[in-house]
Amino acid sequence: MNVTTSGLLLDGPNAVKPKVKINVRSKKIKSQCYLCGEATSTLDEANQTIFPFITGSSGVLSFNSEAGKPEKICWKCSFLGKFVPVNGFYLSQDDHLYVFLPYSPSLEKMCDVYDTLQDAKYNDPNLLRNFDHPLGVYFQHPFEVTFAFFYTLYDKLSIRQTGKSEGEVELNLDAILDLTVDKAPLEFVVVHTKNEGSTFSGKMIWPFKETVYFYKLIQQIEKRTRVKMKEPLYYLIGFTETKNENKTLLRNRVCERILKKQTILDLVEQHVFHTKLDYFKPLFDMLLTYELLIKGENKVYKEEQEVAVNLGRRIGMAVAKSDNGKKGDLFALRKTRRKVDFLEQLNRLQFKLGSDFVVPSDVYEGKLTDDNFQEFKQFCMIAALNSYNYVKSGEKTNKKGEDK
């Protein structure tokens, strides 16, 4: 019987017929198979086409450690390898190729998740990618593309409930955790290569083992901020950059730190003060939630964060509303390098703005210390700029209404 897909015969002239060499003449046990561990009388070198990561031979690139010889496998594994379906994701962009290969120490796990992962794939008519992320534009560097890929799986595994408004999603986290934890963890090998003309050079091979962390993190951020990750990531684009490749260099660094469970506070603070953003509340809300989550919901840290944000909001509102206030006041406060300098600048600002600005007593009661000064100031300055922009954007809107 002929089976057709898109008009092409799979049985017949177009059938794939791999050459199979089976040699079981000797009954003498030689060694164990590298893959299945079964004792066997016949071992063959792993074929490069079927097992690219454990093979290699003279004249070709090899993934073997210390340029060693290819691993040897039994005839059964060699035979099965010729029929294993490919279950990977890729994105080709300019001269760069990004590949995401699922991996699990359990073959049963790999079989269980095959259909689920296949359902997450996207059929691109140009064959430049096989996944379509919902995070917006300018995803072009390794870590932001990696972030976009894992978010795509997160989004595809979200369950849309009937009776809810369009776009509102209720996530079945149990289904995702079952995908990653049940029986054995599901990990991914992230591969980034670049076309160098005659060959593709490897830029990064990264075994990503934090899928459970990523899913839980994204769920908590979107639940607490009530916005999808597309919004805060949009505000990390540097639209003032002339070259497209430079527009998301900072966002790539932010995504790298998120994937590696590292703070992004300094990067966001630097970005909002060097990029023209009249509004970035979704980014600010995401930052506050993320930093608290990676600190393990630390009570002391949360209290210090709240005091810093409260102080910043008061500063931003007062500077924006006062006739004596200028945006330069925020930059002067941001330039301070020590706690004592920061407090002195606050006193000057309080004297300058008068009754429009009062420093909360919490600042002087132990919430600001020499140890937490840098983080405290960064939270404070981001909150101040956000509030300042909020007031000024409202004034612009009112002026436009009066002009009409």
Residue pairs with C-beta under 8 A, 6 or more apart in sequence:
1 11
2 9
2 10
2 11
2 12
3 9
3 10
3 11
4 10
8 14
9 15
10 16
18 82
18 83
20 78
20 79
20 82
21 44
21 75
21 78
22 75
22 79
23 42
23 44
23 75
24 41
24 42
24 75
25 42
26 41
26 42
27 41
28 41
29 39
29 40
29 41
30 40
30 41
30 42
30 43
31 39
31 40
31 43
31 72
32 38
32 39
32 40
33 40
33 43
33 72
33 73
33 74
33 76
33 77
34 46
34 54
34 71
34 72
34 73
35 71
35 73
35 74
35 77
36 73
36 74
36 76
36 77
38 74
38 76
40 74
40 75
42 74
42 75
43 72
43 73
43 74
44 72
44 73
44 74
44 75
44 78
45 55
45 57
45 69
45 70
45 71
45 72
46 54
46 55
46 70
46 71
46 72
46 73
46 78
46 81
47 55
47 78
47 81
48 55
48 56
48 57
48 60
48 70
50 78
50 81
50 82
50 84
51 71
51 73
51 81
52 63
53 63
54 63
54 64
54 70
54 71
55 62
55 63
55 64
55 70
55 71
56 62
56 63
56 64
56 69
56 70
57 70
61 199
62 70
64 70
64 71
73 81
85 114
87 102
87 110
87 114
87 117
87 118
88 99
88 100
88 101
88 102
89 99
89 100
89 101
89 117
89 120
89 121
89 130
89 131
89 149
90 97
90 98
90 99
90 100
90 129
90 130
91 97
91 98
91 128
91 129
91 131
91 145
91 149
92 98
92 128
92 129
93 128
93 140
93 145
94 140
95 194
95 195
96 140
96 192
96 193
96 194
96 195
97 191
97 192
97 193
97 194
97 195
97 200
98 142
98 145
98 146
98 149
98 190
98 191
98 192
99 190
99 191
99 192
99 193
100 146
100 149
100 188
100 189
100 190
100 191
101 188
101 189
101 191
102 110
102 113
102 117
102 186
102 187
102 188
103 110
103 186
103 187
103 188
103 189
103 207
104 110
104 113
104 184
104 185
104 186
104 187
105 184
105 185
106 183
106 184
108 183
108 184
109 182
109 183
109 184
109 186
112 182
112 183
113 179
113 186
116 157
116 179
117 153
119 156
120 131
120 152
120 153
120 156
120 157
121 130
121 131
122 129
122 130
122 131
122 132
123 130
124 130
124 132
131 149
131 152
132 152
133 139
133 148
133 149
133 151
133 152
133 155
134 151
134 152
134 155
134 228
134 230
135 147
135 148
135 151
135 229
135 230
135 233
136 230
136 233
136 234
137 237
138 237
138 244
138 247
138 248
138 251
139 145
139 148
139 248
140 244
140 245
140 248
141 245
141 248
141 249
141 251
141 252
142 190
142 192
142 203
142 204
142 252
143 252
143 253
143 255
143 256
143 259
144 233
144 248
144 251
144 252
144 255
146 190
146 206
146 208
146 255
146 259
147 255
147 258
147 259
150 188
150 208
150 211
150 214
150 259
151 218
151 229
154 171
154 176
154 214
154 215
154 218
154 219
157 171
157 172
157 175
157 176
157 179
158 169
158 170
158 171
158 172
159 169
159 170
159 171
159 172
159 175
160 168
160 169
160 170
161 168
161 170
164 170
171 219
173 215
173 216
173 219
176 215
177 212
177 215
179 186
180 186
180 211
180 212
180 215
181 212
185 209
185 211
185 212
186 211
187 207
187 208
187 209
187 211
188 207
188 208
188 211
189 205
189 206
189 207
189 208
190 204
190 205
190 206
190 207
190 208
191 202
191 204
191 205
191 206
192 202
192 203
192 204
192 205
193 200
193 201
193 202
193 203
194 200
194 201
194 203
208 259
210 259
210 261
213 261
214 259
217 258
217 290
217 293
218 229
220 289
220 293
221 229
221 286
221 289
221 290
221 293
222 228
222 229
224 285
224 289
225 232
225 282
225 285
225 286
225 289
227 282
227 285
227 286
229 286
231 282
231 283
232 282
232 283
232 285
232 286
232 287
233 251
234 282
235 277
235 280
235 282
235 283
236 248
236 250
236 251
236 254
236 268
236 271
236 283
237 247
237 248
237 251
238 246
238 247
238 248
238 249
238 250
238 271
238 275
239 247
239 275
239 276
240 275
240 276
241 247
250 267
250 270
250 271
253 267
254 264
254 267
254 268
257 263
257 264
257 267
258 264
258 290
261 294
262 294
263 291
263 294
264 287
264 290
264 291
265 287
265 291
265 375
265 378
265 379
266 378
268 283
268 287
268 382
269 378
269 381
269 382
272 280
272 283
272 382
272 385
272 386
273 331
273 334
273 381
273 385
277 389
278 389
278 392
278 393
279 389
279 390
279 393
280 386
280 389
281 386
281 390
284 382
284 383
284 386
287 382
288 305
288 309
288 379
291 305
292 298
292 301
292 302
292 305
295 301
303 367
304 367
304 368
304 372
304 375
304 376
305 379
307 360
307 362
307 363
307 367
307 368
307 376
308 367
308 368
308 375
308 376
308 377
308 379
308 380
308 383
309 379
309 380
309 383
310 360
310 362
310 383
311 359
311 360
311 363
311 380
311 383
312 379
312 380
312 381
312 382
312 383
312 384
312 385
312 386
312 387
313 383
313 384
313 386
313 387
314 357
314 358
314 359
314 360
314 387
315 329
315 330
315 333
315 349
315 357
315 380
315 383
315 384
315 387
316 330
316 383
316 384
316 385
316 386
316 387
316 388
316 389
316 390
316 391
317 387
317 388
317 391
318 325
318 353
318 356
318 357
319 325
319 326
319 327
319 329
319 330
319 349
319 353
319 357
319 384
319 388
320 387
320 388
320 390
320 391
320 392
320 395
321 356
321 391
322 353
322 354
322 356
322 357
324 352
324 353
324 354
325 352
325 353
325 356
327 388
329 349
329 352
330 381
330 384
330 385
330 388
332 345
333 342
333 345
333 346
333 349
333 381
333 384
334 377
334 381
336 342
336 345
336 377
338 373
339 368
339 369
339 370
339 373
342 368
342 373
342 377
343 363
343 368
346 359
346 363
347 359
349 357
350 357
350 358
350 359
367 376
368 376
369 376
